[in-house]
Amino acid sequence: MEVKITTENFESYKNGELPLVVDLWATWCGPCRMLAPIISELANDYDGKIVVGKCDVEENDDIAMEFGVRNIPTILFFKGGQLVDKFVGAASRDKIEEKFKALLG
């Protein structure tokens, strides 16, 4: 299950017990729309192990600025409240799932 990441709830998810994956996207972004079903599938597959959130950069540009995001889609990976990995652009499910597995490793 995906959660909606906003400026108001970001810190609590980032510092939560489970690792956090944040998909930074925008409604006008074609590659973001291509990536969305993959992120949704992975959110379901890793439910209870990783929190997966969607963050609209149009509504929460401060989060994008904090992490120097210049291109979307960008996926941020957090563990223990710290940014541990970052992926920019669209990719196959296999490539993104490798990052999910590494986050749990």
Secondary structure, DSSP 8 states (H G I E B T S, - for coil): -EEE--TTTHHHHHTSSS-EEEEEE-TT-HHHHHHHHHHHHHHHHTTTT-EEEEEETTT-HHHHHHTT--SSSEEEEEETTEEEEEEES---HHHHHHHHHHHH-
